Amino acid sequence: MFGLFKKKEERPEEREQNTESAQFKAFSAQFLPEELNILAVTGANGFGGGKSGNETLWTASIGLTAWMEEDSPDIHRGEFVLSTVGDDQLLEILRRQTPRDFIIKFRGRVSENGRRLLLLDLPEPGFDPDLKAILEEQKKPVTFWEEGLGTFALNRQVNWFETELDWLGTRISLVFDRDESRADCVMNAKALLAGAAEWDRRVRAYAADELLSSANDWAEGEEEITREQFMERMELESVEVREDGAFEFWFADGDMFYGHSIHVTGDLEKGPDWAQMEG
């Protein structure tokens, strides 16, 4: 486990070490036993970590877009996940030393379906001409233009297309999920924009009805915020539109929640149906 677990002298720490070893053993059991020397292309994001339940170690993961065995010409392309378990120190090292959009070399094991890989040592810079070509291709900008909406650019880190446009005199971001039907998203976005004034009023009114009481609780003795003031202080920043007509509006809170966001969801058929302060 490349130094994840240090020798401990006290019994409580020995128990913790045993727990951590058991966590890695259980995690590694999900992969085939053969250890391979692997070259891979990392995706648009670096290493992230998560924990669940009573786990003491992080599950550290990074996306890959291609991988190959070092001595094999066969390249696997698609969406893959490279992961391991480790402590805070290891997670920080992996974040620092494993760039996004990069070719890495490491020793690892592969899951039965080949979609997941287990990291067994610290990744190092690697090179292969075919992987280099894949890397250069994935880094190229991806855009499309739509009349009335503008030019959309792919944000690979969140896997969506986004553009800036005018919404009732305010510049906002309009977002489509990359994996949804572009034609349907465009159609629904144009329908939303065609009724921008009415949708803007309905969404703000719904948020005020749902969150005004909370905003006044946050005011802590300051002058009470009225429903009209709440609606006026909301500052629209972005709208996400989906292929099924669902939408999400994101607003800056106008300092009513000390800098948090106001998130409102709904759909074109029924209107807004949920609002929450977030962030």
Beta strands, then each sheet from edge to edge (+ up, - down):
strand 1: 36-42
strand 2: 48-50
strand 3: 58-69
strand 4: 76-86
strand 5: 103-110
strand 6: 116-119
strand 7: 124-125
strand 8: 143-146
strand 9: 150-155
strand 10: 160-167
strand 11: 170-177
strand 12: 235-241
strand 13: 246-252
strand 14: 261-267
strand 15: 271-278
sheet 1: 2+ 3- 1+ 5- 6+ 4+
sheet 2: 2+ 3- 1+ 5- 7+
sheet 3: 8+ 9- 10+ 11- 12- 13+ 14- 15+
end
